[in-house]
Amino acid sequence: MNIVAMVLAGGEGTRLHPLTAEHAKPAVQFASGYRLVDFVLSNLVNSRISTIYLLAQYKPESLLKHVSTAWAPWFADGEGTIKALLPRSNTLGGQFKGTADAVYQYLDLLQSHSPDIVAVFAADHVYRMDVRQMIAFHRERRADVTVSAVGVPLAQASHFGVVVTGADGRISEFKEKPQRAPAMPSDPTRAYASMGNYLFDPAVLEHALIEARRRGDTDFGRDVLPRLCTSHDVYAYDFAHNRIPGLQDHEEPAYWRDVGTLAADRPAAVPEVEARLARAGARRHRGAAQCAGLARRE
């Protein structure tokens, strides 16, 4: 199966300042030489997805260097490619205006690969995932779009896209950062949040992005996905069901954190990043990145 991954790596990460004063959020150092972007790249590569493009924008220099030195050599002698892409100079003032616009600017590149599925994944989350299981779910349901989702405390739900699903997992509503998020039917204390990872049927994605461009829409969560939920078969893949071979007894299954919300989630915060944000404190669990199953380092 031919799968092309577009990794959204252009985020500024203002809530992580001063760590993002010189780096894009995905390029922030995490632990032992790793960067945040290494989580998604490791997940994709270990899931045998070998055509990967990173869409970079804000202060991209350190991200470009990291990809070229830490990741590109692994692809040099084999099939596949990994490459960082910047905004095209002839579109919208040479900028990505949003996540959907970033992918739209490289629709021709996607089309040149003739993919069976397009994976559009976020670049700044801490987690370990077998993406093949999400792909199997997507294909079994013959979905037009699949959104990976995870339960989060209601108090934090306003930071995320929140989905409302039926018993079969089909999404009826996608609400981007709602002030009052609907609770999960199975747990009134939590909301069902998008992880920012999407699988698309290529034709559906192309049509949706062209239509978004016509409307002046630029963002997947705010614009594209809410509209697709009313017209296409959009499903939520429950990340809680994702199983990683070799998971140790001390490791939390289906662990996922948005690093941008550490201040609101201190009990579960990544220790090293939390310490750097506070500019003090001991660095506990120095091997956090290794426990997350990262495959590459600079």
Secondary structure, DSSP 4 states (H G I P E B T S, - for coil): --EEEEEE-----GGGTTTTSSS-GGGSB-STT-BTHHHHHHHHHHTT--EEEEE--SS-HHHHHHIIIIIHHHHHTSS-EEEEEPPPTTSGGGS--SHHHHHHTTHHHHHHH--SEEEEEESSEEE---HHHHHHHHHHTT-SEEEEEEEEEGGGGGGSEEEEE-TT-BEEEEEES-SSPPPBTTBTTEEEEEEEEEEE-HHHHHHHHHHHHHHT---IIIIIHHHHTTTS-EEEEEGGG---TT--TTSPTT-EEEGGGGGG-GGG--HHHHHHHHT-S----TTHHHHTT-----
